[in-house]
Amino acid sequence: MTFSRPLKFLAALLTVIGVSSILSVAVTTKNFSESYPLVVCPPTLDGLGSQISLSSKKTPFQKLQNRTSKTAPVKVLRLPVIKDSLVITSEGVTPVVWQSRSGSWAGGALCTGPASSQWFVGGTADVTSRGRLLIVNSGLSDAVVDVESFTENGKQALRSTKVAAKNFLVISLDSLAPGDKKLAVHVAPRSGRINAFMIDEQVKGLKALGGDLVNPVAVVSKSVVIPAIPNQFSKTSPALPHTLRVLTPGEVDATITVEVLSADGIFVPVGLNSRLISAGIVTEFQLDPKIAANFMAVRISATEPIVAAVKSTVAVKGKNDFVWSTAAPELVPLTMAITGLTPFISFTGDQINISLDVTLINGKVSRQNVKGTDIAKWRVPENARSFTIVKVGAATFAGALVSSTNGYGYFPIAAGSPLTKIEVPDSNIRVLNP
Amino acid sequence: MASQADVDKHRVTAVLVSHNGALWLPEVVAALTSQTRPIDLITAVDTGSEDASTKLLKSARIPFFTTDRATGFGQAISLAVEKLPQSIEHEWIWLIHDDCAPAPTALAELLSAIDDRPQVVMVGPKLLGWHDRTHLLEAGISIAGNGARWTGLEPLEYDQGQHDGIHDVLSVSTAGALIRRDVFEELGGLDKNLALFRDDVDFGWRARTAGHSVIVATSAVAFHAQASATERRIIDVEGAFLHRPLHLDRRNAAYVLLANSSWWMIPWIAIQLFGSAIARAFGYLLAKLPGYASDEILAFTSLILRPGIILEARKVRKKQRFVSARVVAPFIPPRWSQLRLGTEHLLEMIRTKVFPDNNLGTDSILDSVEDEDLLTPVNTNSWLAIFKRPEVLGFLSIAIVSLANSRNRFGALVGGALPISPSGATDLWRTYFESWHEVGMGSSLATPSWVAVTAIASLAVLGKVQFLITAFFLIAPILMMWSCFNLLKKLTGNSWISIPGAFLYAISPVTIAAVSSGHIATLLLMIFVPYVALILHDWWGIETYSWRKVFAVSLLFSMLYAFTLMSFVIAFTAAISITIDNYGEYSVTKDKTVWRERVFKRSAVVFVPFLVNAPFSFEALIHPSRFLTEPGLVTPGGGPLVVLLGNPGGTGSIPLWLVSPILLILVISLFSSTHARRIAEYGLGALSLAILVGSLSVATHGNEGKAKVWAGPVLTIVTLAAVAAGTVMLDRLRQTLVLSHIHYRHVLSAILLLITGSYAVLAIGYSVTAGANSAVQANRTTVMPAFLSVETQTKILVLREITSAKEKKIQYYISRGQDISLGEPDVAPKQNVAIATAARALIDGTGITSSKTLSDYGIKYVFVKSPFDKDVIRLIDGIGGFTRTSATSLGVVWSVNQPTGRLLFVNQEGVRTALETEVLGANTSVPSAGTLILTESSNRSWQVLQNGYRLPRTNNEMGLPTFKVTEAGEISVIHDGTVRRAWLSLQVIFLVIVIVMTLPAGRRKREISEKELA
């Protein structure tokens, strides 16, 4: 028996395999379209002042209620907003809006792209409340939004509301749960291009108790990091009080452990180790750490997904104000416009190693590095228009504290308009087959 | 002789008519002279014989005279009778054909029968075959309503005396008929218009209506060669067109019926005659006897075009009639008996073909095994022993595995490559015949032939297509095991090898994948490829095949091509390879005849099915990707390396860790010294093709993105080759291993068997567990919500996330309100560029003009099927131009803000409105002059008619058909299907030709041996 013929066959088979491997180029069936969604800044309500920090004078914007799609350049680096909400084509730069009531309070928030879920932990619905929930629909179609409120008395009735196209809606916080003190609100649009903002403003009679813009978080999580909490000292007490507000939105009670991180070290406050939180009940704890540092961070680990924020009492030029420090997402490379704000930024993480590029008003760019363990601080130069996080280590969080003549504010360092990678669809009749 | 007449009071004159009957005449003359009751007078007439007939008559001393060649039988008889002496009482004329030999007692028996029956004027003998004298030809005759000569006998009926006796009949054959002379003359003899054939029936009919009686006396016997009817001699009588006996017979049959029947029966009889002529002509065409077919048609038309003859004949009969015409009614066979006899004949033919009578062996006593019977033990096994037979165990096992695997597939199947089936076959026929398919933006692509095949197959289940598909997927593994077993039986006589081999074939990777992913064509190939291997086992030397066999194979290939043109690719590749091989032989032998015949026959096998599948197959030349697809949706294959293992890969395929032994068996067989080596060469050749095909990517069947070709159809060959090679190898190896000491072959065999056994166990395990949760499932919820189906003719842009094992992908398509159904993906058009851009812009949020684009193309809604990325839904909300109309758990629907529809009208001011339309051929009215835009893909068959005129058609900048309307009024929108009908006609012609060529050829009567005839 000769093997030449079988061997020829095998050789032919191997040749075919080789040729096929060349022919068989990987079929890439996915194409993507990358874009930064337009960001929306909150409207300015009566009696309030508002400025938006921008990184470029050429940044296009339009007023929310403009019926055309035409935009105009901002022409300034800090844009005062008279009334209407603005839609800004910021292309990856996150503008920061700074709102204040003259001589009463101030607060900061990020202008962000539309969100499918926003949790606001802050505000009150009792008699002191002058707070409002602003729901902005920047889309060209009417939107329907579900507003779900939680208080110390549990979950409130769901409120669904319609927001007209290119318009916004103002809801008083005291209408969400009349009389209740501890409020957490979940805004979930059923349809539409929706952004929500919360203003927590409190008065007692004619006396202003302060106010703040409450920054939202997108998701509930078992691990929450609030990276920047001001810790001011007064003449009469070691430190002004802090209140930790926590909610477990799910159906199961959660057990939480709170760690305070500061330049003085990390410790778990008394009574906040393995503390049970009832599901659906907004719970508050006094947080009065005995630390010398003038800022701190809080890290909460829970057995169930939670949302949390810390309300800190601050004093600015002899007047009381308060700040809602909210959770921040993990820090990623981003650019934030901070013209005119000079924020103090607190970084939290096991190993902090951050490179930043700071762009000054005059256009110069300087590289800064921030390193540390557990918590680190960095003050943005006064003449900076923006900073860019160029490099960041894993599990690092950041928040900014801003002090102004009218009050004290906080905003998380997060991308307001992350790069959105949308898959370009293919035509395939398969979509019509179950 | 005179003394004999005195005894029985009868006088008999035999009249013998001869015409080229020298072959039979000696025996006839001998028969006449040897009658026990001597004939009183014999006279003969020769009608211009050119053989030795006259010499024979002369030598027999029979007085005769000669007439013209064109003289008919009846005329010859009349001439002879005229020359006889004056008629006397009880004188009888005995009509004798030159091919009819009466038995010695025939005349005596005939006279005996009429002795005490004075009313009888015509009596005939029982006619038996000339050669087979047990074959009963006639015992009295009649005529059926369709003109058929009716004997009431079965074909080739054996004479056992079952019809014996004296019976009243309509008539008897003139061969051996004894007719009373006075009545014969009174009725004018045999009709002159009936020169040959049917003159006997006509005479009997006339005798009956004249008040006489006709009987058959079966004690009298004659042997008849039926030389004219069986074309043993040329007929030269007047009126025999081109000497064709069938033509004359049919013409005369029609004449008899039309001349003798009641007036009120004439229309019905004419219809019957014409209908049966057409049916018989069709049958003759199928039997490849066009001459006979033309005889059938011409015979009737030639008579009907000359009604004067009929009218004259009816006048004569009217004068002769003394009793009601209804007197013959009992002798005309009822229609049901014709039907019964016809059906029995047909069934007998089929039975003979299917179960040929094989007991043609000798009946010699030497072959008797009676003694052996004594030694054969009595079988005392219980019926449970049947379960120990490998066939029973094997088929029972595959049935159980298939049932377990199909547990989620009891109901209307959908998923994978398989769209939902329509509930009835009529929907499939509609899809097949329609010239315009409402799929996507519309398509005029030719529906593949498999749709028609499926529709025909569904007739077996009363048109329930869904049931057919479900049943097919359930029993396909059993059928493929059966077909493979039939092949393997030829390779080994050991069922313990062939049954496991067939079982492995039925649980092969390609089977499991095809069932799980809904690949109908692959399953069909798996069933039929073993039969193809059986038929084409001598593919190399195809010149030995008859053309009929070649066309039979072409017909089978036509069905396989109909389901997938990949079978054409396989056949073409195989043909090329073998032809190259043949050329090697030709270059040595230089035998051009064999070489050409091989090339022609092989080309016929490969290309004739291609023609039969026109126009679907022709379109594949324009869209070559169609050569690599199967019915239904495109599901990607696994690529060349997966295919190498005999696994097509992709959705529903077995996991990669479940490696089949296919490649291993083929490689080992390649080094075998048995026939397995040749089989393995075919297998590896097919595997190479499968790898090559599997490495290609195509975008077709409504899928814009390229997908790896599913190589399942080619892998069927590979799998079969591996199973066949393994069977051959194991069959021979078993003997070798049994007889030899343990050595490396034992070890290698054990390893191979272990691997094969492991695969079988794991494949069964996979099949009945995870395999049951395949892409193809029963009774799935539809994609499109019911409320979107309410508006007919509404186009909807559907966006959906398609999830597969590897990825999640956003895809879109245009729906007409419902999910796609069987056959539609095959004709799905390519997506329009503008719509594609609009859909993409919709997703990435830049689609400010998406709404306008969609409305321009008549798309009324956008439907996003849940689950879907909520950010994208918000983007669509924010884009503008759309109004959200519903959001349910099924998905979100937006309506396009601008007015749109299937038919748009733009008036002279530029205002656009949507016109109300119904189904494909829309009838509506336009309010004024303007432009009509049909939001369907451009096609030259689109027409708009107004006031009976076609409106001029152009394509607008979007490529949509646009019509200029000059005035208000009613319009009709139609898609002219003439081209499609023309193609279908061509396909039918090709198909009929192939069927005719496949059917067994009929034989002319002169080609049938006399032994077969009688």
Interface residues (C-beta under 8 A of the other chain):
Chain A: M1 F3 R5 P6 F9 L10 A12 L13 V16 I17 V19 S20 S21 L23 S24 V25 V27 T29 K30 S33 S35 P37 S69 P114 S116 S138 G139 L140 S141 D142 A143 A165 P189 R190 S191 G192 R193 I194 T420 I422 E423 V424 P425 D426 S427 N428 I429 R430 V431 L432 N433 P434
Chain B: V414 G415 P419 I420 V439 G440 L633 V634 P636 G639 P640 L641 L644 V667 L670 F671 S673 R677 E681 L684 G685 L687 S688 I691 L692 G694 S695 L696 S697 H701 G702 N703 E704 G705 K706 A707 K708 R780 T781 T782 V783 M784 V798 L799 R800 I802 E807 K809 I810 Q811 Y812 Y813 S815 D819 I820 E824 P825 A828 Q831 A836 A839 R840 I843 D844 G845 T846 I848 K865 K870 D871 V872 I873 R874 L875 D877 G878 I879 G880 G881 F882 T883 R884 A887 V892 W894
